């Protein structure tokens, strides 16, 4: 009797994650929504229906639990969205749990050295490339029990590792950080970087341009992608793309979008009443 074993091919969310980097390498504009305040799947349906390709679940700047973050990531995958999670600074132990729970990739903040980047990459990859703990069932394969020999290579291929550079020390070590095996992307966190320079929010400062150029050169040398985060002015952001920045754009956070929508709606009624409603 012939036995047909269940397929170990990845689910749609995993294929979305696998194609995420290819899309960026091809220069295709890619929109990502940051999730900070939402806790339910509605935000993911909104992200998809408004043309976003990915979401960033932010555990660095929220009180969200790992359980909620994993549920959001799993739902995102089912909808064909790539789900990245920004973890708290230097919290390596949380990484495996998030990946096991459905995250397609990890964003590590405030990385300043190649050693720190290597710790992040190792937490995201199975041996021999890293030290991610073995597991047999993940959302990416429909929770089918899968042998390590089949699962590990597939998950390593589809897991995205993004290193966030936010300090002058990180810029100084950009070449070494970009050279780390298992790192897919670098990103400049412009908000924290300008704050570190003592010029918070001044993205026109020449040192910001110099930092982007240095990161772009390091990424070109080692075949990695570069993103810029924190700059909300589309014209200014796009002006930096020719330096070697990939077209991954953060459209904003869920809480900011909610505020903007609520404020616009309230303003319409204030105008209709002809006076403030306070």
WOFEN-V195650 format. One line per field, one symbol per residue. phi: phi as a letter, one per 30 degrees, with the letter a starting at -180 (. if undefined). psi: psi as a letter, one per 40 degrees, with the letter a starting at -180 (. if undefined). Layout:
# WOFEN-V195650
phi->???
psi->???
This chain:
# WOFEN-V195650
phi->.dccdedcdddeddddddddddddddidebcbcdcbcdbbdeddddeddcjdcabcdccdcbcdddddeddddddeddcicdccbdcdeicddddedddddkddabccdhdbbddddddddddccdeddbbdddbcbbedciidebdedcdddddddcdccccccbbeddddcedddddddjccbcbcdddddddddibeicdddeddeddddddddddddcicdbbccjccdedddddceddkcddcbddkcedddddddddddddddddddiadcd
psi->hhhhiiieiiidddddddeddddddefhhhhhhhhddieiedddddddeeeieiihhhedfieiidddddddddddddeeihhihhiihegdddddddddeeheihhhifheidddddddddeeiiiedafhiiiehiddffehhhiddddddddddehhhhhhheidddddedddddehhehdiiihgdddddddeefhegeehddddddddddddddddefiihihiehehdddddeedeefhifhhheiidddddddddddddddddddeeiie.
